[in-house]
Each structure stands twice: as structure tokens, then as C-alpha cells.
Amino acid sequence: MRTTVTLDPDVARLRERLMRERGLTFRHAVNHAIRAGLTGQAETAPVQTPTFRMGFEPAIPWDKALRLAAELEDGELVRRLAARK
């Protein structure tokens, strides 16, 4: 259905931002905004964040940091006890 709508300047800026951020056409941006306003909820696309391998393999497994700390502490205690003899 075609109709003429006059948008206030602030609404036009919001529509332009929505179009730019989501890559929507004018028609889709207006439909999205009207649908969100009338239903009280917006259509949201799932957010996907790309991940990249950095090419770095740490010498210390950081996911096992507490175990590593305990082993280092045990080694220090053994060294101190051996030094007392």
C-alpha cells in the first residue's frame, strides 16, 4: 500500500541512522519502526561477532593458572625446606 507520510526532522534522522546501521532500504526502515512502535518490540537480528586467531600460542596455559600457581608455590616451599637442612 502506498501512502504519503511527513516525518519530523528528528524522526527522519533516526530513520536515516537505522538505514545506515542495518543496511535497510527506506521502506524496510519505516516498516521496522512502525512495527516496533505498534507492537512494543523491535525485530532484532542476532548479533554475531567475528573471531580471529592471533597466531600466538602462550607457553603457559592461562586457563590452568590456579593449578600453575599452586605448583609454583609447592616448589618454593620444597626449596625453602631443603635450604633449612
Secondary structure in CASP SS format (residue, H / E / C, confidence):
PFRMAT SS
TARGET T0000
AUTHOR 0000-0000-0000
METHOD secondary structure of the structure
MODEL  1
M C 1.00
R C 1.00
T C 1.00
T C 1.00
V C 1.00
T C 1.00
L C 1.00
D C 1.00
P H 1.00
D H 1.00
V H 1.00
A H 1.00
R H 1.00
L H 1.00
R H 1.00
E H 1.00
R H 1.00
L H 1.00
M H 1.00
R H 1.00
E H 1.00
R H 1.00
G C 1.00
L C 1.00
T C 1.00
F H 1.00
R H 1.00
H H 1.00
A H 1.00
V H 1.00
N H 1.00
H H 1.00
A H 1.00
I H 1.00
R H 1.00
A H 1.00
G H 1.00
L H 1.00
T H 1.00
G C 1.00
Q C 1.00
A C 1.00
E C 1.00
T C 1.00
A C 1.00
P C 1.00
V C 1.00
Q C 1.00
T C 1.00
P C 1.00
T C 1.00
F C 1.00
R C 1.00
M C 1.00
G C 1.00
F C 1.00
E C 1.00
P C 1.00
A C 1.00
I C 1.00
P C 1.00
W H 1.00
D H 1.00
K H 1.00
A H 1.00
L H 1.00
R H 1.00
L H 1.00
A H 1.00
A H 1.00
E H 1.00
L H 1.00
E H 1.00
D H 1.00
G H 1.00
E H 1.00
L H 1.00
V H 1.00
R H 1.00
R H 1.00
L H 1.00
A H 1.00
A H 1.00
R H 1.00
K C 1.00
END
